[in-house]
Amino acid sequence: MIKSMTGFGRGEFSSDTLKFTVEMKSVNHRYLDSNVRIPKEYAFLDTSVRSELKKYLGRGKIDVFVTYEVIGEAEYDLQFNEHLAQEYVDAYARMAERFHLTNDLTAARLGAQPEIFRLKQDAMDEDQVWGVLKAALDKALEMLVETRTREGSNLKTDLMDKLDQMETLVGLVEARYPEIISAYEQRLKEKISSLLEDSQIDESRLAAEVVLFADKLATDEETVRLRSHIDTMRRELGKGNDIGRKLDFIAQEMNREANTILSKANDLDTSNYAIDLKTLIEKIREQVQNIE
């Protein structure tokens, strides 16, 4: 089963005193690139979160947002930062002296300064905290994988349809080739006849010229390889799993063959078929680059 690299996930889980909410989104990327935003109180769990992501995801740029809420009957300890408070007191004193101001600092004003007071919840065991966060994280990851899988199924359907269209165009290129050679041979006969008038045409010389022309425009090698690439991509799409890089490589090879057909084209219809092939291949490349 193939998976897109685009998706969204959300999960919540709570204990008696703590609730974690995890939201995440992902887009395509060559490798697994995770950006985890977690409250500084629980920054020590950053490595554990990243390790959990690797269990579920192979590729993609992942943004993870972790928030928490204290619930229940948790006990708190109101603390103040004595060292920082002293720094504020000294700074106010220096400022009053420097600018000849009245130093009317009060405890209430001092306590209103940033980081002076801290409301500290009774510490939970780190393993307990991780257990709560992991449960929320796993829920979000399961939802993310589900959305990526659903999008991957849609991508597969669309890619299969584009491969069918490519196969039709390859058939048109193959069918057009003998018509081009036949028309060239007929034009060549008419031109020689008009030049020689009643003289007899050298059929062997004419045949040699037609062979040279046919060899110059021959695209059978390119169409055979294109059919092979189409079949290979179909098989890989059927296998699923981590196939994004391989599909991208196959699409590059397809584009190479289409370019060669276009360069050899000496006919408007063949040129149009080759351009349509290149357009389809470009769309395929855009989509396979979003497959994990």
C-alpha positions as CSV (number, residue, x, y, z in Angstrom):
1,M,0.0,0.0,0.0
2,I,1.5,3.3,-1.0
3,K,1.4,6.4,1.2
4,S,1.5,10.1,0.3
5,M,3.8,12.3,2.3
6,T,1.0,14.8,2.8
7,G,-1.2,14.4,5.9
8,F,-2.5,15.7,9.2
9,G,-2.8,14.1,12.6
10,R,-4.2,15.0,16.0
11,G,-4.2,13.1,19.3
12,E,-5.1,13.8,23.0
13,F,-4.5,11.8,26.1
14,S,-4.7,12.6,29.8
15,S,-3.9,11.2,33.2
16,D,-5.5,12.4,36.4
17,T,-3.4,15.5,36.5
18,L,-2.0,16.1,33.0
19,K,-3.3,16.3,29.5
20,F,-1.2,16.3,26.3
21,T,-2.5,17.4,22.9
22,V,-0.3,16.6,19.8
23,E,-1.0,18.0,16.4
24,M,1.2,17.3,13.3
25,K,1.3,17.9,9.6
26,S,3.5,16.6,6.9
27,V,4.6,17.4,3.4
28,N,7.0,15.9,0.9
29,H,10.7,15.8,1.5
30,R,13.6,13.7,0.3
31,Y,14.3,12.4,3.8
32,L,12.6,12.3,7.2
33,D,12.9,15.9,8.6
34,S,11.1,16.5,11.9
35,N,10.5,19.8,13.6
36,V,9.2,19.2,17.1
37,R,7.8,22.1,19.2
38,I,7.4,21.0,22.8
39,P,7.0,23.1,26.0
40,K,10.3,23.7,27.6
41,E,9.1,22.0,30.8
42,Y,9.1,18.7,28.8
43,A,12.0,19.4,26.5
44,F,13.7,16.3,27.9
45,L,11.2,14.2,25.9
46,D,12.2,15.7,22.5
47,T,14.5,12.7,21.6
48,S,11.8,10.2,22.6
49,V,9.3,12.0,20.4
50,R,11.6,11.9,17.4
51,S,12.3,8.2,17.9
52,E,8.6,7.5,17.9
53,L,8.2,9.4,14.6
54,K,10.7,7.1,13.0
55,K,8.6,4.1,13.9
56,Y,5.7,5.3,11.8
57,L,7.2,7.4,9.1
58,G,9.9,6.9,6.4
59,R,10.1,10.2,4.6
60,G,8.6,13.7,4.7
61,K,8.9,17.0,6.5
62,I,7.0,16.7,9.8
63,D,5.9,19.6,12.0
64,V,4.9,18.4,15.5
65,F,3.2,20.7,18.0
66,V,2.8,19.6,21.6
67,T,0.7,21.4,24.2
68,Y,-0.3,20.4,27.7
69,E,-2.9,21.3,30.3
70,V,-2.8,20.7,34.0
71,I,-6.0,19.1,35.2
72,G,-7.5,17.4,38.3
73,E,-6.3,18.0,41.9
74,A,-2.7,18.7,41.3
75,E,-0.8,20.4,44.1
76,Y,1.4,23.4,43.4
77,D,4.3,25.2,45.0
78,L,4.6,28.9,44.4
79,Q,8.3,29.8,44.2
80,F,10.2,32.9,43.5
81,N,13.6,33.3,41.9
82,E,15.5,35.0,44.7
83,H,18.7,35.5,42.6
84,L,16.7,37.2,39.7
85,A,14.8,39.3,42.2
86,Q,18.1,40.6,43.6
87,E,19.2,41.5,40.1
88,Y,16.0,43.5,39.6
89,V,16.5,45.3,42.9
90,D,20.1,46.2,42.1
91,A,19.1,47.4,38.6
92,Y,16.3,49.7,39.9
93,A,18.8,51.1,42.4
94,R,21.3,51.9,39.7
95,M,18.7,53.4,37.5
96,A,17.4,55.6,40.3
97,E,20.9,56.8,41.1
98,R,21.9,57.3,37.4
99,F,18.8,59.4,36.5
100,H,18.2,61.0,39.9
101,L,14.8,59.3,40.3
102,T,12.9,58.2,43.4
103,N,13.3,54.5,43.9
104,D,9.7,53.5,44.9
105,L,10.1,49.8,44.2
106,T,7.6,47.7,46.1
107,A,7.3,43.9,46.6
108,A,4.2,43.9,44.5
109,R,6.0,45.7,41.6
110,L,9.0,43.5,41.9
111,G,6.8,40.4,41.9
112,A,5.2,41.5,38.6
113,Q,8.5,41.3,36.8
114,P,9.0,38.4,34.3
115,E,10.2,35.1,35.7
116,I,10.1,36.2,39.3
117,F,7.4,33.8,40.4
118,R,6.9,30.3,39.1
119,L,4.0,28.0,39.8
120,K,5.5,24.6,40.1
121,Q,3.4,21.5,40.0
122,D,4.4,18.5,42.0
123,A,6.8,16.6,39.8
124,M,5.5,13.5,38.0
125,D,7.8,10.6,37.3
126,E,9.5,11.1,33.9
127,D,8.3,7.7,32.7
128,Q,4.7,8.6,33.7
129,V,4.9,11.9,31.7
130,W,6.3,10.1,28.7
131,G,3.5,7.5,29.0
132,V,0.9,10.2,28.7
133,L,2.6,12.1,25.9
134,K,3.3,8.9,24.0
135,A,-0.3,7.9,24.1
136,A,-1.3,11.3,22.6
137,L,1.5,11.1,20.1
138,D,0.6,7.6,18.9
139,K,-3.0,8.7,18.3
140,A,-1.8,11.6,16.2
141,L,0.6,9.4,14.3
142,E,-2.1,6.8,13.6
143,M,-4.3,9.6,12.2
144,L,-1.4,11.0,10.1
145,V,-0.6,7.6,8.6
146,E,-4.3,7.1,7.9
147,T,-4.6,10.3,6.0
148,R,-1.3,9.7,4.1
149,T,-2.5,6.2,3.2
150,R,-5.9,7.6,1.9
151,E,-4.1,10.2,-0.1
152,G,-1.7,7.5,-1.4
153,S,-4.6,5.5,-2.7
154,N,-5.9,8.5,-4.6
155,L,-2.4,9.1,-6.0
156,K,-2.2,5.4,-7.1
157,T,-5.5,5.6,-9.0
158,D,-4.5,8.8,-10.8
159,L,-1.1,7.5,-11.7
160,M,-2.5,4.3,-13.1
161,D,-4.9,6.3,-15.2
162,K,-2.0,8.4,-16.5
163,L,0.0,5.3,-17.3
164,D,-2.9,4.0,-19.4
165,Q,-2.9,7.3,-21.3
166,M,0.8,7.0,-21.9
167,E,0.4,3.5,-23.2
168,T,-2.2,4.8,-25.7
169,L,0.1,7.5,-26.9
170,V,3.0,5.0,-27.3
171,G,0.7,2.9,-29.4
172,L,-0.1,5.9,-31.6
173,V,3.6,6.7,-32.1
174,E,4.2,3.1,-33.1
175,A,1.2,3.0,-35.5
176,R,2.2,6.4,-37.1
177,Y,5.8,5.3,-37.9
178,P,5.0,2.9,-40.9
179,E,2.6,5.5,-42.2
180,I,5.4,8.1,-42.2
181,I,7.7,5.8,-44.1
182,S,5.1,4.9,-46.6
183,A,4.2,8.5,-47.3
184,Y,7.9,9.4,-47.7
185,E,8.4,6.6,-50.1
186,Q,5.5,7.7,-52.2
187,R,6.6,11.3,-52.3
188,L,10.1,10.2,-53.2
189,K,8.8,8.1,-56.1
190,E,6.7,11.0,-57.4
191,K,9.6,13.4,-57.2
192,I,12.0,11.0,-59.0
193,S,9.4,10.3,-61.6
194,S,8.9,14.0,-62.3
195,L,12.6,14.5,-62.7
196,L,13.3,11.4,-64.9
197,E,10.0,11.6,-66.8
198,D,9.9,8.5,-68.9
199,S,13.1,7.0,-67.6
200,Q,12.8,3.9,-65.4
201,I,13.2,4.3,-61.6
202,D,16.1,2.4,-59.9
203,E,14.0,0.5,-57.4
204,S,17.1,-0.7,-55.4
205,R,18.4,2.9,-55.1
206,L,14.9,4.0,-54.0
207,A,14.7,1.2,-51.4
208,A,18.1,2.2,-50.0
209,E,17.0,5.8,-49.6
210,V,13.8,4.7,-47.8
211,V,15.8,2.5,-45.5
212,L,18.1,5.3,-44.6
213,F,15.2,7.6,-43.9
214,A,13.4,4.9,-41.9
215,D,16.5,4.3,-39.8
216,K,16.9,8.0,-39.0
217,L,13.3,8.2,-37.7
218,A,13.1,4.8,-36.0
219,T,11.6,5.1,-32.5
220,D,11.0,1.4,-31.9
221,E,13.8,1.2,-29.2
222,E,12.3,4.2,-27.4
223,T,8.7,2.9,-27.5
224,V,9.8,-0.6,-26.3
225,R,11.7,1.0,-23.3
226,L,8.7,3.3,-22.6
227,R,6.4,0.2,-22.5
228,S,8.8,-1.5,-20.2
229,H,9.0,1.6,-17.8
230,I,5.2,1.8,-17.8
231,D,4.9,-1.9,-16.8
232,T,7.6,-1.5,-14.1
233,M,5.8,1.5,-12.6
234,R,2.5,-0.4,-12.5
235,R,4.2,-3.3,-10.7
236,E,5.8,-1.0,-8.2
237,L,2.5,0.8,-7.5
238,G,1.0,-2.6,-6.9
239,K,3.7,-3.5,-4.4
240,G,3.4,-0.3,-2.4
241,N,5.6,0.5,0.6
242,D,8.6,2.9,0.2
243,I,8.7,3.3,-3.5
244,G,8.8,7.1,-4.0
245,R,12.5,7.3,-4.9
246,K,12.3,4.4,-7.4
247,L,9.2,5.8,-9.1
248,D,10.9,9.2,-9.5
249,F,13.9,7.5,-11.2
250,I,11.6,5.6,-13.6
251,A,9.8,8.8,-14.4
252,Q,13.2,10.4,-15.3
253,E,13.9,7.5,-17.7
254,M,10.5,7.9,-19.2
255,N,11.2,11.6,-19.9
256,R,14.5,10.7,-21.6
257,E,12.7,8.3,-24.0
258,A,10.0,10.9,-24.8
259,N,12.6,13.5,-25.5
260,T,14.4,11.2,-28.0
261,I,11.1,10.5,-29.8
262,L,10.4,14.2,-30.0
263,S,13.9,14.9,-31.4
264,K,13.4,12.3,-34.1
265,A,9.9,13.3,-35.1
266,N,9.7,14.4,-38.7
267,D,5.9,14.5,-38.5
268,L,3.4,16.8,-36.8
269,D,1.3,14.0,-35.4
270,T,4.3,12.2,-33.9
271,S,5.5,15.5,-32.4
272,N,2.2,16.1,-30.8
273,Y,2.1,12.6,-29.4
274,A,5.6,13.1,-27.9
275,I,4.6,16.5,-26.4
276,D,1.6,14.8,-24.8
277,L,3.8,12.1,-23.5
278,K,6.2,14.6,-21.9
279,T,3.2,16.5,-20.4
280,L,1.9,13.3,-18.8
281,I,5.4,12.3,-17.6
282,E,5.9,15.7,-15.9
283,K,2.6,15.3,-14.1
284,I,3.6,11.8,-13.0
285,R,6.9,13.1,-11.7
286,E,5.2,15.8,-9.7
287,Q,2.9,13.2,-8.0
288,V,5.5,10.5,-7.4
289,Q,7.7,13.0,-5.6
290,N,4.9,13.1,-3.0
291,I,5.0,9.3,-2.4
292,E,6.8,8.0,0.6
